Amino acid sequence: MLELPYMDPIANPFRPGAGTPPAELAGRDELLRDAAIALARLRVGNFSKSRILTGLRGVGKTVLLNRIRQDAEKEGMICIRLEAPEGRSLPSLLAPGLRTALLKLDRMRAASEGAKRALRALAGFAKSMKLTYHDLDLKLDIEAEPGLADAGNLEDSLPELLVAAGQAAREKDSLVVIFIDELHVIETRELAALVMALHVASQDLLPITLVGAGLPQIPARMGEAKTYAERLFDFPRVGPLDTAAAERALRIPAQQHQVEFAPEAITEILRVTDGYAYFLQEWGKHSWDVAQDSPITLEDVRRGSDEARAALDENFFSVRFGQLTAKQKQYLRAMAELGPGPHRSGDIAAVLSKKVAAVAMTRDQLIAKGMIFSPAFGETAFTVPLFDDFMKRILRLSSV
């Protein structure tokens, strides 16, 4: 039989991972409650805005998005789960998920024409969109309805498709919720069509909505896509946990295994992580792994910090940094030299000994890649928390 030390590594309750739910989802009760109320209102025919969670990488947006979806599914709502990868069109993402959702509606209780009509709309949509979106590959054993969602352009066809889906959901006293993670990756023209489609559906109080998640630039991008987006969406900000919530995220999982953190150990973890959810999980995991017994001490945290930083450098920071060009790396180096930010574009250009216009394209490319964003006009900040520390710690800045 395997003999394990007191601090059982197999029982280690901390779970650093991409979208992996923590053992204790601390500090998010209000956000989850607001989302549940919004979805419940839509289901009974009241208006509620679609919701898009915004925040830096590592704050727990994906975890929250999945939790909202799981809660909605428990209430019998029809949920479509999507993640927007780069290079994939919105129609190719939406069509398979809508097919599954409409088939579920068609099988609910008494038969109805609404779900079948929505499936015919989807058939027409898929057939007409294939000419423009070559990554769309969907087969349906149902004939399209001529003139329904088959105009051949996204701006006209997507509203008709979502309206048909919303009408089908209303017939079954249900709600269709489209969950899209990494929403900032979607192209502006496609975002505009999605906003328009949701706007048309909301005018008839149809039970179909979007719950998404994206980097901090997504509210501005939605506004650029359609000026009325701010009246159609709520953009709850997901930030680092406050001190009380961060402590709970560490203490409660450990206490479930009869393990405690010394107060000074908690203080140190909060200091080095700034309360970011993903980093709390990394430091909790590695502090547990190096500890010999309870309580986990300040010295355990300091020894575990080397392992935590190495894990972040390899799995969280380097993956993103390795995808950049030399000019893009130089721009981030300049930002790191100035500190965590945000920084004025002119100050970054000055570090590079260039004019703002000369590095504007590089800045735009980094925004498109989700590495930086503009919190205010003329300002630039990292989308990855503590990225400046990574640059200073790992890279020889003079050679980047």
C-alpha positions in Angstrom: 0.0 0.0 0.0 1.3 3.5 -0.9 2.4 5.3 2.2 1.7 9.0 2.0 3.1 11.9 4.1 0.8 13.9 6.4 0.3 16.5 3.7 -1.1 14.1 1.2 -0.3 15.4 -2.4 -3.1 13.3 -3.8 -5.6 15.1 -1.5 -4.1 18.6 -2.3 -7.4 20.6 -2.8 -5.9 23.4 -4.9 -6.5 23.2 -8.6 -4.6 25.6 -10.9 -6.0 25.0 -14.4 -7.7 26.7 -17.3 -11.3 27.1 -16.2 -10.9 24.4 -13.5 -13.4 25.1 -10.7 -11.7 25.8 -7.3 -12.7 23.8 -4.3 -14.1 27.1 -2.8 -15.6 29.6 -5.3 -15.2 32.6 -2.9 -16.3 36.2 -3.4 -18.6 35.7 -6.4 -22.0 35.2 -4.8 -23.4 38.6 -5.9 -22.4 38.1 -9.5 -23.9 34.6 -9.6 -27.1 35.8 -8.0 -27.5 38.7 -10.5 -27.0 36.3 -13.4 -29.6 33.9 -12.0 -32.1 36.7 -11.6 -31.5 37.9 -15.1 -32.0 34.5 -16.7 -35.1 33.8 -14.5 -36.7 37.1 -15.7 -36.1 36.3 -19.3 -37.7 32.9 -18.9 -40.9 34.4 -17.6 -41.1 37.0 -20.4 -39.5 40.0 -18.6 -36.7 42.0 -20.2 -33.2 41.5 -18.9 -29.9 42.4 -20.6 -27.5 39.8 -22.0 -24.4 39.6 -19.8 -20.7 39.6 -20.6 -18.1 39.0 -17.9 -15.0 41.1 -18.4 -11.6 40.9 -16.8 -8.0 40.1 -17.1 -6.7 36.6 -17.7 -6.6 34.5 -14.6 -9.4 36.2 -12.6 -11.8 33.2 -13.1 -14.2 34.3 -15.9 -14.4 30.8 -17.4 -15.1 29.3 -14.0 -17.9 31.7 -13.4 -19.3 31.3 -16.9 -19.4 27.5 -16.4 -21.0 27.9 -13.0 -23.8 30.2 -14.4 -24.4 27.6 -17.1 -24.5 24.7 -14.6 -27.0 26.6 -12.5 -29.1 27.4 -15.5 -29.1 23.7 -16.6 -30.4 22.7 -13.2 -33.3 25.0 -13.7 -34.1 23.2 -17.0 -32.9 26.0 -19.3 -31.5 25.1 -22.7 -27.8 26.0 -22.7 -25.3 26.2 -25.6 -21.7 26.1 -24.6 -19.2 27.6 -27.0 -15.6 28.9 -26.9 -14.4 31.2 -29.6 -11.0 30.1 -31.0 -9.0 32.3 -33.3 -9.7 31.7 -37.0 -13.1 30.2 -36.5 -16.2 32.0 -37.7 -19.2 32.7 -35.5 -21.7 30.8 -37.8 -19.5 27.7 -37.6 -19.6 28.0 -33.8 -23.3 28.8 -33.4 -24.9 26.4 -35.8 -24.0 23.0 -34.1 -24.9 24.3 -30.7 -28.2 25.7 -31.9 -29.0 22.4 -33.6 -28.5 20.5 -30.3 -30.6 23.1 -28.4 -33.5 23.0 -30.9 -33.5 19.2 -30.9 -33.8 19.3 -27.1 -36.7 21.8 -27.4 -38.4 19.6 -30.0 -38.3 16.7 -27.6 -39.7 18.6 -24.6 -43.3 17.7 -23.6 -45.9 18.1 -26.3 -44.9 18.5 -29.9 -44.9 22.0 -31.3 -44.4 23.6 -34.6 -42.0 26.2 -33.2 -39.0 24.0 -32.7 -39.4 22.4 -36.1 -39.7 25.8 -37.8 -36.5 26.9 -36.0 -34.8 23.8 -37.3 -35.9 24.6 -40.8 -34.5 28.1 -40.2 -31.2 26.6 -39.1 -31.1 24.4 -42.2 -31.6 27.4 -44.5 -29.1 29.4 -42.5 -26.4 26.7 -42.7 -26.9 26.1 -46.4 -26.8 29.8 -47.3 -23.8 30.6 -45.0 -21.6 27.9 -46.4 -20.8 30.0 -49.4 -19.3 32.7 -47.2 -18.1 30.7 -44.2 -16.3 27.7 -45.5 -15.7 26.3 -42.0 -19.4 25.8 -41.5 -20.2 22.2 -41.8 -23.7 21.1 -40.6 -26.1 18.5 -41.9 -29.7 18.5 -40.9 -32.4 15.8 -41.8 -34.9 18.5 -42.4 -35.8 20.7 -45.4 -35.1 24.4 -45.2 -38.1 26.8 -45.3 -37.6 29.1 -48.3 -37.1 32.7 -47.3 -36.4 32.0 -43.6 -32.8 32.8 -42.4 -31.4 32.1 -45.8 -30.6 35.5 -47.2 -26.9 34.6 -47.5 -25.6 37.4 -45.3 -25.1 37.2 -41.5 -26.7 40.6 -40.7 -30.1 39.5 -42.2 -30.1 35.8 -41.5 -28.8 35.6 -37.9 -31.7 37.7 -36.4 -34.3 35.5 -38.2 -32.6 32.4 -36.8 -32.4 33.6 -33.2 -36.0 34.9 -33.4 -37.1 31.5 -34.5 -35.2 29.8 -31.8 -36.6 32.2 -29.2 -40.1 31.6 -30.4 -39.6 27.8 -30.0 -38.3 28.3 -26.5 -41.3 30.5 -25.6 -43.7 27.7 -26.8 -42.0 25.3 -24.4 -41.8 27.8 -21.5 -38.1 27.6 -21.6 -35.0 29.8 -22.3 -32.2 29.3 -24.7 -28.9 30.7 -23.3 -25.9 31.0 -25.5 -22.6 30.8 -23.5 -19.6 32.1 -25.4 -16.1 32.2 -23.8 -13.2 34.3 -25.3 -15.8 36.5 -26.9 -13.2 39.1 -27.7 -11.7 36.8 -30.4 -14.8 37.1 -32.6 -14.5 39.5 -35.5 -16.2 42.9 -35.3 -18.5 42.3 -38.2 -19.7 39.0 -36.7 -20.1 40.6 -33.3 -22.3 43.3 -34.9 -24.6 40.7 -36.4 -24.8 38.9 -33.1 -25.7 42.1 -31.3 -28.3 42.9 -33.9 -29.8 39.5 -33.6 -30.1 39.7 -29.9 -31.5 43.2 -30.2 -34.3 42.0 -32.5 -35.1 39.1 -30.3 -35.2 41.3 -27.2 -37.8 43.6 -28.8 -40.3 40.8 -28.8 -39.2 39.7 -25.2 -38.2 36.3 -26.6 -36.5 33.9 -24.2 -33.1 33.8 -25.8 -30.0 35.5 -24.5 -26.2 35.6 -24.4 -23.9 35.1 -21.4 -20.3 35.6 -22.5 -16.8 36.3 -21.1 -14.0 38.3 -22.6 -11.0 40.5 -21.9 -11.4 44.1 -20.8 -11.6 45.4 -24.4 -14.8 43.6 -25.2 -17.2 46.4 -24.0 -15.5 48.9 -26.3 -15.5 46.4 -29.2 -19.2 45.7 -28.7 -19.9 49.4 -28.8 -17.9 49.8 -32.0 -19.9 46.9 -33.5 -23.3 48.5 -32.6 -23.7 51.8 -30.8 -26.7 50.5 -28.8 -24.8 47.6 -27.4 -24.5 49.4 -24.0 -28.3 49.3 -23.7 -28.5 45.6 -24.6 -25.6 44.2 -22.4 -24.4 44.3 -18.9 -20.7 44.0 -18.5 -20.0 42.9 -14.9 -16.3 43.2 -14.1 -14.5 40.2 -12.6 -11.4 41.4 -10.7 -9.1 40.0 -8.1 -10.6 38.7 -4.9 -10.7 41.0 -1.9 -8.8 40.1 1.2 -11.7 38.2 2.9 -12.6 36.2 -0.2 -9.0 35.4 -1.0 -8.5 34.1 2.6 -11.6 31.9 2.2 -10.3 30.5 -1.1 -7.2 29.3 0.7 -8.5 28.4 4.2 -11.7 26.5 3.4 -10.3 23.9 1.0 -7.4 23.3 3.4 -9.6 23.0 6.5 -11.7 20.4 4.7 -8.6 18.2 5.1 -7.8 19.3 8.7 -5.0 21.6 7.5 -4.5 25.3 8.5 -2.5 28.2 7.1 -0.6 30.3 9.5 -1.8 33.9 9.4 1.6 35.2 8.1 1.5 32.5 5.3 -1.9 33.8 4.2 -0.6 37.4 4.2 2.4 36.4 2.1 0.3 34.6 -0.5 -2.1 37.5 -0.8 0.9 39.8 -1.2 2.5 37.9 -4.1 -0.7 37.0 -5.9 -2.6 40.3 -5.6 -5.7 38.2 -5.0 -5.9 36.9 -8.5 -7.9 33.6 -8.5 -5.6 31.5 -10.7 -2.5 32.6 -8.8 -4.1 31.8 -5.4 -4.6 28.2 -6.7 -1.0 28.0 -7.8 0.4 29.3 -4.5 -2.0 27.2 -2.5 -1.0 24.0 -4.4 2.8 24.5 -4.1 2.7 25.7 -0.5 0.8 22.5 0.4 3.2 20.3 -1.6 6.3 21.6 0.2 4.8 21.7 3.7 5.5 18.8 6.1 2.5 19.3 8.4 -0.1 21.7 9.5 -0.1 24.7 9.7 1.4 25.7 6.4 4.0 28.3 7.5 5.5 31.4 6.0 8.6 29.4 5.2 6.5 26.8 3.3 5.0 29.6 1.2 8.4 31.1 0.5 9.7 27.7 -0.6 6.6 27.0 -2.6 6.8 30.3 -4.3 9.8 29.2 -6.5 7.7 26.2 -7.7 4.6 28.4 -8.2 6.5 31.0 -10.3 8.2 28.2 -12.4 4.8 26.7 -13.1 3.4 30.1 -14.1 6.4 30.9 -16.3 6.0 27.6 -18.1 2.3 27.3 -18.4 0.7 30.7 -18.0 3.2 33.4 -19.2 5.6 31.7 -21.7 2.8 30.1 -23.8 1.5 33.6 -24.7 4.9 35.2 -24.9 6.2 32.6 -27.3 3.6 33.4 -29.9 4.8 37.0 -30.3 7.1 38.6 -32.9 10.3 40.3 -32.0 8.8 43.8 -32.3 5.8 42.8 -30.1 8.2 41.4 -27.5 10.1 44.6 -27.5 6.9 46.6 -27.0 6.0 44.5 -23.9 9.5 44.8 -22.6 9.1 48.6 -22.7 5.9 48.3 -20.8 7.5 46.1 -18.2 10.3 48.5 -17.7 7.7 51.1 -16.8 6.0 48.8 -14.3 2.6 47.1 -14.0 0.7 49.9 -15.7 -1.5 51.2 -17.2 1.0 53.4 -19.2 0.5 56.2 -21.6 1.3 55.2 -25.2 3.8 58.1 -25.5 5.7 56.8 -22.5 6.0 53.3 -24.0 7.1 54.8 -27.3 9.7 56.9 -25.5 11.3 53.8 -23.9 11.6 52.4 -27.4 13.0 55.7 -28.7 10.3 55.9 -31.3 7.3 58.0 -32.1 3.8 56.9 -31.1 2.8 56.5 -34.7 5.8 54.2 -35.4 4.7 51.6 -32.9 0.9 52.0 -33.3 0.6 49.0 -35.5 2.5 46.8 -33.0 0.2 48.0 -30.2 -2.8 47.2 -32.3 -1.4 43.7 -33.0 -0.9 43.1 -29.3 -4.5 44.2 -28.6 -5.8 41.8 -31.3 -3.7 39.0 -29.7 -5.2 39.7 -26.3 -1.9 40.6 -24.7 -2.8 44.3 -23.9 -5.8 46.5 -23.8 -6.6 50.2 -23.5 -8.4 51.0 -20.2 -8.7 54.7 -21.3 -7.9 56.8 -24.3 -4.1 56.8 -24.9 -3.4 54.3 -22.1 -2.2 50.7 -22.4 -2.2 47.8 -19.8 -1.4 44.1 -19.7 -4.3 41.7 -19.9 -2.2 39.2 -18.0 -1.7 40.0 -14.3 1.9 40.2 -13.0 3.2 40.0 -16.6 5.7 42.8 -15.9 7.2 40.7 -13.1 7.5 37.7 -15.5 9.3 39.9 -18.0 11.8 41.2 -15.4 12.3 37.8 -13.8 12.7 35.6 -16.9 13.9 37.7 -19.8 17.2 39.5 -20.4 15.5 42.7 -21.3 18.4 44.1 -23.3 18.3 41.1 -25.7 14.6 40.8 -26.3 
